[in-house]
Amino acid sequence: MTAPLLIVDSDGDPVDVTEFTFTAQIKSAATGGSLLETFTITDSPSEAGVVTLSLTADEVAALSFSTAYWDLRKTDDATGLTE
């Protein structure tokens, strides 16, 4: 499973994500909760604002839940600030 995301600024223009590191997880609750899976993330083409989340077929097959939540976090490589 792959899910490409386009990161844009407030004007709707793509953001160059070259200087950021992204992480994404699926959890059983919006805050806290058990970790169900962690996405593999690629940022290509990073200068065009594209970040792709992916899970292997085996990772998807192992998921079993009725409701889950996912998050995407961005860390600025220069400052270490995470959003």
HELIX and SHEET records of a PDB file:
HELIX    1   1 SER A   46  ALA A   48  5                                   3    
HELIX    2   2 ALA A   57  ALA A   62  1                                   6    
SHEET    1   A 3 THR A   2  LEU A   6  0                                        
SHEET    2   A 3 VAL A  50  SER A  54 -1                                        
SHEET    3   A 3 THR A  40  THR A  42 -1                                        
SHEET    1   B 3 LEU A  35  THR A  38  0                                        
SHEET    2   B 3 PHE A  20  LYS A  27 -1                                        
SHEET    3   B 3 TYR A  69  ASP A  76 -1                                        
END                                                                             
